[in-house]
Amino acid sequence: MAKFTDYNLRPEIYQALKAIHFNQPTPVQERMIPVILQGRSVVGQSQTGSGKTHAFLIPIFEKINVESSTVQTIITTPSRELAMQIQLAAKQIAQQFPEDHQPKIGYYVGGTDKSRQASQLEHGQPQLVIGTPGRILDLYKNGALNIHTAHSLVIDEADMTLDGGFLPDVDAIAGALPADLQMMVFSATIPQKLQPFLKKYLNNPIVEEIPSQTVIANTIENLLVGTKGKSKDEVVYNLLTMGNPYMALVFTNTKERAKELAGYLRKQGLKVAEIHGNIQPRERKRTMAAIQRLDYQYVVATDLAARGIDIPGVDLVINDGIPSELEFFVHRVGRTGRNGQPGTAITIYNPDEEDRVAAVEKMGIEFQPRNYSQGELKEGIDRRRRVQRNRSTVKLDPTMIGMVKKKKKHVKPGYKRQIKKAIAKDARFKKRVADREELRANRKAKKQAADKVRGK
C-alpha cells in the first residue's frame, strides 16, 4: 500500500497533509501523483469524492518555483463554487510555506470585479491561477494576465466543462500556452464529445480510469424512506432533527423548491443556508465561506453543489426526491462518506415516484428500506417484495380479448379450460395464415428469379 512519504515531497506539503488528516493516498492519488511529478500529461477518470483535487495539487506545489514571479500553472473549473473549493485547498497547502516564500495564488471567476483584478495584476503575476475559463480568458485577452508563461494546465470536471459550453474558452487558453504543455484532465466521466479536444492537446498521455468497488462509496449507508402520506417538508424536518448531524446537506431538484424548503425549515427554527442559482454570486460566495467556517449545520442546495464542491464534514445527505438527471444521484450522495469516513444518504420518495426509484436501482444502486416512526428510522419492508404473477406472452387480437373478458364476467365451470382452448385455437389459426403467407412469398421469389434468368 502506497504512502505519501513514497513521493519524497517538500516538508511543507507533508505538514499540509498532516493538518487535513490525509494519512495515505486514495487510489486516484496513488496512480496520478507519480506520473504528474514526472511531467507527463494525464487523463484521470474517477468517481466523485475520490480525492482528484489533491491528486493534482500535491504535484503542482511540489514543482512550483517560488522564486519566479510568473504564471506557472492554470487550473480551470466549470463553476465558481468549485474554483473556490480548489482555491481553499491550495491556500491550505501554500500557508505551510515560509511566509516570505508562500506561492501566490490568483483566483479569477465570473461575478467578481474584473477591473480590480486587472489593476492588481499590474503589480505582479500569480504563480498559480485558479478560476473559471471565461474570466481567465478575458484577463488574458485584456493583457492583464500573462498565462503564456504557464507550463501546465489542469482541466477539472472536464465533463461539466463540456456540458456547460466552456470548452471553447478552455481551448483558447490551451492554445495560448507553450507547445510542451503538461495537461491534466480530471473528470467523473469522459464523454465521446471530449475526445477531439483531448487528441488535439494530449500527446501520448497516461490514462487512468479508477474503477469504484460500488457505484457509491461503501462507507455510505444508502437509505430509502417513503412519505407515508406526510408532506416532504415534514419528512425532511423529521429526518434532520431526529439526531444531531455534524453537517446535513439537503438536495432539491429546482431552485424554487430549494427556496420553499429552506423557508419551511427556518420557520421550524433551523438555521439554514441556501445554495442555488437564484442566489447572487457575492451572496453565494459569502454563504460558502460561512459554510466552510461551520456557521451552518443545515444546507439546502440544488445540483449546483453536487459536483466538485467539498463541504467539510457532511455526514448526512437527504434527497428531496430523485434528480431529473439520474447521474446526479451519485454526485449528490458522494458529498458524504468522503476520505473513508462514514456517511448516511436518505432518499425520500412519494408513491408516484416508484419508477424513478427503480431507474436509480437499475444503475446498480441498492437502497435499504426504512420507515420513520417516533423520532427514529426503523427497518422497512422492501417495496419490491410483491412478485408479479407470470402472464401469458401470447398477444391476443381484440376478439380474443373480448372473449376472455366475457368469460371472466360470467364464471362457469371449466371456463379457464375453455379460454386456454380458445387461445390455442387462435394461435393455430394465426400460424396457418403465417405459413400460407410465407409459402406465397417463396413462390413469388422463385418466379421472379426464373423471370430474370429468362430475361438474360
C-alpha positions as CSV (number, residue, x, y, z in Angstrom):
1,M,0.0,0.0,0.0
2,A,1.4,3.4,-1.1
3,K,2.2,6.2,1.4
4,F,2.7,9.9,0.8
5,T,6.2,9.5,2.1
6,D,7.0,7.4,-1.0
7,Y,6.9,10.5,-3.2
8,N,9.7,12.4,-1.4
9,L,7.7,15.7,-1.3
10,R,8.6,19.1,0.2
11,P,8.3,19.2,4.0
12,E,5.6,21.9,3.6
13,I,3.3,19.5,1.7
14,Y,3.7,16.9,4.4
15,Q,2.8,19.4,7.0
16,A,-0.3,20.4,5.0
17,L,-1.4,16.7,4.6
18,K,-1.0,16.2,8.3
19,A,-3.1,19.2,9.0
20,I,-6.0,17.8,7.0
21,H,-5.5,14.3,8.3
22,F,-4.6,12.7,4.9
23,N,-2.8,9.6,6.1
24,Q,-2.4,7.7,2.9
25,P,-3.2,8.4,-0.8
26,T,-6.5,7.4,-2.3
27,P,-6.4,5.2,-5.5
28,V,-6.6,8.1,-7.9
29,Q,-3.8,9.9,-5.9
30,E,-1.7,6.8,-5.8
31,R,-1.8,6.4,-9.6
32,M,-1.7,10.0,-10.6
33,I,0.8,11.8,-8.3
34,P,3.9,9.9,-9.5
35,V,3.2,10.4,-13.2
36,I,2.4,14.1,-12.8
37,L,5.6,14.5,-10.9
38,Q,7.4,13.1,-14.0
39,G,5.9,15.8,-16.1
40,R,3.5,13.5,-18.1
41,S,0.1,14.6,-19.3
42,V,-2.7,12.6,-17.8
43,V,-6.4,11.9,-18.0
44,G,-7.8,10.8,-14.7
45,Q,-11.4,9.4,-14.5
46,S,-12.6,8.7,-11.0
47,Q,-15.8,8.9,-9.1
48,T,-16.8,12.0,-7.1
49,G,-15.2,12.2,-3.6
50,S,-12.2,10.1,-4.7
51,G,-9.6,12.8,-4.0
52,K,-8.9,14.2,-7.5
53,T,-8.2,17.7,-6.3
54,H,-5.2,16.8,-4.2
55,A,-4.1,14.3,-6.9
56,F,-3.1,17.4,-9.0
57,L,-2.5,20.0,-6.2
58,I,0.2,18.0,-4.5
59,P,2.5,17.6,-7.5
60,I,1.7,21.3,-8.5
61,F,3.1,22.6,-5.2
62,E,6.0,20.1,-5.3
63,K,7.1,21.6,-8.6
64,I,6.2,25.2,-8.1
65,N,9.1,27.7,-8.3
66,V,8.5,30.2,-5.5
67,E,11.5,32.4,-6.8
68,S,9.8,33.0,-10.2
69,S,7.1,35.7,-10.3
70,T,5.4,34.2,-13.4
71,V,2.3,32.2,-14.0
72,Q,3.3,28.5,-13.9
73,T,0.1,26.5,-13.6
74,I,-3.5,27.2,-14.6
75,I,-6.5,25.3,-13.1
76,T,-9.8,25.8,-14.8
77,T,-13.2,24.7,-13.3
78,P,-16.7,24.9,-14.7
79,S,-18.2,26.6,-11.6
80,R,-17.3,29.4,-9.2
81,E,-18.0,27.2,-6.2
82,L,-15.7,24.5,-7.4
83,A,-13.0,27.1,-8.1
84,M,-13.4,28.5,-4.6
85,Q,-13.1,25.0,-3.1
86,I,-9.9,24.4,-5.0
87,Q,-8.6,27.8,-4.0
88,L,-9.2,27.0,-0.3
89,A,-7.4,23.6,-0.7
90,A,-4.5,25.3,-2.4
91,K,-4.3,28.1,0.2
92,Q,-4.2,25.4,2.9
93,I,-1.0,24.0,1.3
94,A,0.5,27.4,0.5
95,Q,0.2,28.5,4.1
96,Q,2.7,25.9,5.2
97,F,5.4,27.5,3.1
98,P,7.7,30.1,4.8
99,E,5.8,33.5,5.0
100,D,8.3,35.2,2.6
101,H,8.1,32.3,0.1
102,Q,4.5,31.5,0.0
103,P,3.3,30.7,-3.5
104,K,1.0,33.4,-4.9
105,I,-2.5,32.2,-5.9
106,G,-4.7,34.1,-8.3
107,Y,-8.5,33.4,-8.0
108,Y,-10.5,34.6,-11.0
109,V,-14.2,33.8,-11.6
110,G,-17.2,35.5,-13.1
111,G,-19.3,37.8,-10.9
112,T,-16.2,39.4,-9.4
113,D,-14.7,42.8,-10.1
114,K,-12.7,42.3,-13.3
115,S,-11.2,45.8,-13.4
116,R,-9.9,45.5,-9.8
117,Q,-8.4,42.1,-10.7
118,A,-6.6,43.7,-13.7
119,S,-5.3,46.5,-11.6
120,Q,-3.9,44.1,-9.0
121,L,-2.2,42.1,-11.8
122,E,-0.2,45.2,-12.8
123,H,1.7,44.8,-9.5
124,G,2.6,41.2,-10.1
125,Q,1.5,37.9,-11.6
126,P,0.4,34.9,-9.6
127,Q,2.3,31.6,-9.8
128,L,-0.9,29.5,-9.6
129,V,-4.1,30.6,-11.4
130,I,-7.4,29.1,-10.4
131,G,-10.7,30.2,-11.9
132,T,-13.5,29.8,-14.5
133,P,-12.4,29.6,-18.2
134,G,-14.3,32.8,-19.2
135,R,-12.8,35.1,-16.7
136,I,-9.2,33.7,-17.1
137,L,-9.5,34.2,-20.9
138,D,-10.9,37.7,-20.5
139,L,-8.0,38.8,-18.3
140,Y,-5.6,37.3,-20.8
141,K,-7.1,39.0,-23.8
142,N,-7.0,42.3,-21.9
143,G,-3.3,41.9,-21.4
144,A,-3.6,41.7,-17.6
145,L,-2.9,38.0,-17.0
146,N,0.2,36.5,-18.6
147,I,-0.9,32.9,-19.0
148,H,1.6,32.3,-21.9
149,T,4.3,31.5,-19.3
150,A,2.4,28.6,-17.8
151,H,3.9,25.1,-18.4
152,S,0.9,23.1,-17.0
153,L,-2.8,23.3,-17.3
154,V,-5.5,21.4,-15.2
155,I,-9.0,21.0,-16.6
156,D,-11.0,19.9,-13.6
157,E,-14.5,18.3,-14.0
158,A,-14.0,18.1,-17.8
159,D,-17.4,16.6,-18.5
160,M,-19.1,19.5,-16.7
161,T,-16.9,21.9,-18.7
162,L,-18.2,20.4,-21.9
163,D,-21.8,20.3,-20.8
164,G,-21.6,23.9,-19.6
165,G,-20.3,25.1,-23.0
166,F,-17.0,26.3,-21.6
167,L,-14.8,24.1,-23.8
168,P,-14.1,26.8,-26.5
169,D,-12.7,29.1,-23.7
170,V,-10.5,26.3,-22.4
171,D,-9.4,25.6,-26.0
172,A,-8.4,29.2,-26.4
173,I,-6.5,29.1,-23.1
174,A,-4.7,25.9,-24.1
175,G,-3.9,27.4,-27.5
176,A,-2.1,30.3,-25.8
177,L,0.3,28.1,-23.8
178,P,3.6,26.5,-24.9
179,A,3.7,23.5,-27.2
180,D,5.4,21.3,-24.5
181,L,2.4,21.9,-22.2
182,Q,1.7,19.4,-19.5
183,M,-2.1,18.9,-19.4
184,M,-4.0,17.2,-16.6
185,V,-7.7,16.4,-17.3
186,F,-9.8,15.1,-14.4
187,S,-13.4,14.1,-14.6
188,A,-16.0,11.7,-13.3
189,T,-16.8,10.7,-16.9
190,I,-15.0,11.2,-20.2
191,P,-17.8,11.8,-22.9
192,Q,-17.1,11.0,-26.5
193,K,-17.5,14.7,-27.5
194,L,-14.5,15.5,-25.4
195,Q,-12.2,13.2,-27.4
196,P,-11.3,15.6,-30.2
197,F,-10.1,18.2,-27.7
198,L,-8.0,15.6,-25.9
199,K,-6.4,14.4,-29.1
200,K,-5.6,18.0,-30.1
201,Y,-3.6,18.7,-27.0
202,L,-2.6,15.5,-25.4
203,N,0.4,13.6,-26.8
204,N,0.6,10.0,-25.6
205,P,-1.0,10.8,-22.2
206,I,-1.2,8.5,-19.2
207,V,-4.9,7.5,-19.0
208,E,-6.1,6.1,-15.7
209,E,-9.7,5.0,-15.0
210,I,-10.1,4.3,-11.4
211,P,-13.0,1.8,-11.0
212,S,-15.1,2.1,-7.9
213,Q,-15.9,-1.1,-6.0
214,T,-19.5,0.1,-5.9
215,V,-21.5,2.8,-7.7
216,I,-21.4,4.8,-4.5
217,A,-18.7,4.5,-1.8
218,N,-19.1,1.6,0.6
219,T,-18.7,3.9,3.5
220,I,-22.2,5.4,2.8
221,E,-25.4,3.9,4.3
222,N,-27.9,4.4,1.5
223,L,-31.5,4.6,2.8
224,L,-34.9,4.9,1.2
225,V,-37.8,6.5,3.0
226,G,-41.4,6.8,1.8
227,T,-43.5,9.8,2.8
228,K,-46.4,7.6,4.0
229,G,-49.0,10.3,3.4
230,K,-46.9,13.1,5.0
231,S,-45.5,16.2,3.2
232,K,-41.9,16.1,2.1
233,D,-41.3,19.3,4.1
234,E,-42.4,17.5,7.3
235,V,-40.4,14.3,6.5
236,V,-37.2,16.4,5.7
237,Y,-37.6,18.2,9.0
238,N,-38.1,15.0,11.0
239,L,-35.0,13.4,9.4
240,L,-32.8,16.4,10.1
241,T,-33.8,16.7,13.7
242,M,-34.0,13.0,14.7
243,G,-30.3,13.2,15.5
244,N,-27.6,15.8,15.6
245,P,-25.7,15.7,12.3
246,Y,-22.3,17.5,12.1
247,M,-23.4,18.8,8.7
248,A,-26.5,18.0,6.7
249,L,-26.9,18.7,3.0
250,V,-30.4,18.6,1.5
251,F,-30.7,18.4,-2.3
252,T,-33.7,19.6,-4.3
253,N,-34.5,19.4,-8.0
254,T,-35.2,23.0,-8.6
255,K,-34.3,26.5,-7.3
256,E,-37.9,27.2,-6.4
257,R,-38.1,24.0,-4.3
258,A,-34.8,24.9,-2.6
259,K,-36.2,28.3,-1.6
260,E,-39.5,26.9,-0.5
261,L,-38.0,24.1,1.6
262,A,-35.4,26.4,3.2
263,G,-38.2,28.8,4.2
264,Y,-40.2,26.0,5.8
265,L,-37.2,24.7,7.8
266,R,-36.4,28.2,9.0
267,K,-40.0,28.6,10.3
268,Q,-39.4,25.4,12.3
269,G,-36.4,27.1,14.0
270,L,-33.5,25.7,12.0
271,K,-30.6,27.9,10.8
272,V,-30.4,27.0,7.1
273,A,-28.1,28.1,4.3
274,E,-29.2,28.1,0.6
275,I,-27.0,27.3,-2.5
276,H,-28.7,27.6,-5.8
277,G,-28.9,29.7,-9.0
278,N,-31.2,32.4,-7.6
279,I,-28.6,33.4,-5.0
280,Q,-26.4,36.3,-6.3
281,P,-22.7,35.5,-6.8
282,R,-21.5,37.7,-4.0
283,E,-24.1,36.3,-1.6
284,R,-23.3,32.8,-2.7
285,K,-19.6,33.4,-2.0
286,R,-20.4,34.7,1.5
287,T,-22.6,31.7,2.1
288,M,-20.0,29.2,1.0
289,A,-17.4,31.0,3.3
290,A,-19.8,30.7,6.2
291,I,-20.4,27.0,5.5
292,Q,-16.7,26.4,5.4
293,R,-16.5,28.1,8.8
294,L,-19.2,25.7,10.0
295,D,-21.6,28.6,10.8
296,Y,-24.4,26.4,9.4
297,Q,-25.4,22.9,10.3
298,Y,-28.0,22.6,7.6
299,V,-27.6,23.4,3.9
300,V,-30.3,23.2,1.2
301,A,-28.9,23.1,-2.3
302,T,-29.7,22.3,-6.0
303,D,-27.4,20.1,-8.1
304,L,-25.1,23.2,-8.5
305,A,-23.4,22.0,-5.3
306,A,-23.4,18.3,-6.2
307,R,-20.3,18.3,-8.3
308,G,-16.9,19.2,-7.1
309,I,-17.8,21.2,-4.0
310,D,-16.3,19.7,-0.9
311,I,-18.3,21.0,2.0
312,P,-16.4,19.7,5.1
313,G,-17.9,17.2,7.5
314,V,-21.1,16.3,5.6
315,D,-22.3,13.2,7.4
316,L,-25.9,13.3,6.2
317,V,-27.3,13.9,2.7
318,I,-31.0,14.0,2.1
319,N,-32.5,13.8,-1.4
320,D,-35.8,15.6,-1.6
321,G,-36.8,13.3,-4.4
322,I,-34.9,11.7,-7.3
323,P,-33.0,14.1,-9.5
324,S,-34.2,14.5,-13.1
325,E,-30.8,13.6,-14.4
326,L,-30.1,10.3,-12.7
327,E,-26.3,10.6,-12.8
328,F,-26.6,13.5,-10.3
329,F,-27.9,11.0,-7.7
330,V,-24.4,9.6,-7.4
331,H,-22.8,13.1,-7.2
332,R,-25.3,14.1,-4.5
333,V,-24.7,11.0,-2.4
334,G,-21.0,11.4,-2.9
335,R,-21.0,14.6,-0.8
336,T,-20.8,12.3,2.3
337,G,-18.7,9.3,3.1
338,R,-15.6,11.1,1.8
339,N,-12.0,10.1,2.5
340,G,-13.1,6.9,4.1
341,Q,-15.4,8.5,6.6
342,P,-18.9,7.0,7.3
343,G,-21.9,8.9,6.0
344,T,-25.6,8.5,5.6
345,A,-27.7,9.3,2.5
346,I,-31.5,9.3,2.7
347,T,-33.7,9.5,-0.4
348,I,-37.4,10.5,0.2
349,Y,-40.0,9.4,-2.3
350,N,-43.7,9.7,-2.9
351,P,-45.8,6.7,-4.2
352,D,-45.8,8.3,-7.7
353,E,-42.0,8.2,-7.8
354,E,-41.7,4.5,-7.8
355,D,-40.5,4.5,-11.5
356,R,-37.7,7.0,-10.6
357,V,-36.5,4.9,-7.7
358,A,-36.5,1.8,-9.9
359,A,-34.4,3.7,-12.5
360,V,-31.8,4.5,-9.9
361,E,-31.7,0.8,-8.9
362,K,-31.0,-0.1,-12.5
363,M,-27.8,1.9,-12.2
364,G,-26.6,-0.8,-9.7
365,I,-27.5,1.3,-6.6
366,E,-29.1,-0.6,-3.7
367,F,-31.3,1.0,-1.1
368,Q,-32.0,-0.1,2.4
369,P,-35.8,0.5,3.1
370,R,-36.6,2.4,6.3
371,N,-39.7,3.8,8.0
372,Y,-39.7,6.9,10.1
373,S,-41.5,6.3,13.4
374,Q,-41.4,8.1,16.7
375,G,-38.3,10.0,16.1
376,E,-36.2,7.2,14.6
377,L,-35.7,5.2,11.4
378,K,-36.8,1.6,11.7
379,E,-36.3,-1.4,9.3
380,G,-38.7,-1.1,6.4
381,I,-40.3,-3.7,4.1
382,D,-38.8,-3.9,0.6
383,R,-41.3,-2.3,-1.7
384,R,-40.4,-4.8,-4.4
385,R,-41.5,-7.8,-2.2
386,R,-44.6,-8.5,-4.2
387,V,-43.7,-10.8,-7.1
388,Q,-45.8,-10.2,-10.1
389,R,-47.5,-13.4,-11.4
390,N,-46.4,-14.6,-14.8
391,R,-48.7,-13.6,-17.5
392,S,-49.2,-15.1,-21.0
393,T,-46.9,-13.6,-23.6
394,V,-49.3,-14.5,-26.4
395,K,-50.6,-11.4,-28.0
396,L,-54.4,-11.6,-28.4
397,D,-56.3,-9.8,-31.0
398,P,-59.3,-7.7,-29.9
399,T,-61.8,-10.5,-30.5
400,M,-59.9,-12.9,-28.2
401,I,-59.5,-10.1,-25.5
402,G,-63.3,-9.6,-25.6
403,M,-63.8,-13.3,-25.2
404,V,-61.5,-13.5,-22.2
405,K,-63.2,-10.5,-20.6
406,K,-66.6,-12.0,-21.2
407,K,-65.6,-15.4,-19.7
408,K,-64.3,-13.6,-16.6
409,K,-67.6,-11.8,-16.1
410,H,-69.7,-15.0,-16.5
411,V,-67.8,-17.5,-14.4
412,K,-68.9,-21.1,-15.2
413,P,-67.3,-24.5,-14.5
414,G,-64.4,-25.1,-16.8
415,Y,-64.1,-21.5,-18.0
416,K,-60.3,-21.4,-17.6
417,R,-60.0,-24.6,-19.8
418,Q,-62.3,-23.0,-22.4
419,I,-60.2,-19.9,-22.5
420,K,-57.0,-21.8,-22.9
421,K,-58.5,-23.9,-25.8
422,A,-59.7,-20.7,-27.5
423,I,-56.3,-19.1,-27.2
424,A,-54.6,-22.3,-28.6
425,K,-57.1,-22.4,-31.4
426,D,-56.5,-18.7,-32.2
427,A,-52.7,-19.3,-32.2
428,R,-53.0,-22.3,-34.6
429,F,-55.1,-20.2,-37.0
430,K,-52.6,-17.4,-37.0
431,K,-49.8,-19.9,-37.6
432,R,-51.6,-21.4,-40.6
433,V,-52.1,-17.9,-42.0
434,A,-48.4,-17.1,-41.5
435,D,-47.4,-20.3,-43.2
436,R,-49.5,-19.6,-46.2
437,E,-48.1,-16.1,-46.5
438,E,-44.6,-17.5,-46.3
439,L,-45.4,-20.1,-49.0
440,R,-46.8,-17.4,-51.3
441,A,-43.7,-15.2,-50.7
442,N,-41.4,-18.1,-51.6
443,R,-43.3,-18.9,-54.8
444,K,-43.2,-15.2,-55.8
445,A,-39.4,-15.1,-55.1
446,K,-38.8,-18.2,-57.3
447,K,-40.9,-16.8,-60.1
448,Q,-39.0,-13.5,-60.1
449,A,-35.7,-15.4,-60.1
450,A,-36.9,-17.5,-63.1
451,D,-38.0,-14.4,-65.0
452,K,-34.6,-12.8,-64.5
453,V,-32.9,-15.9,-65.9
454,R,-35.2,-15.9,-69.0
455,G,-34.6,-12.2,-69.4
456,K,-30.9,-12.8,-69.7
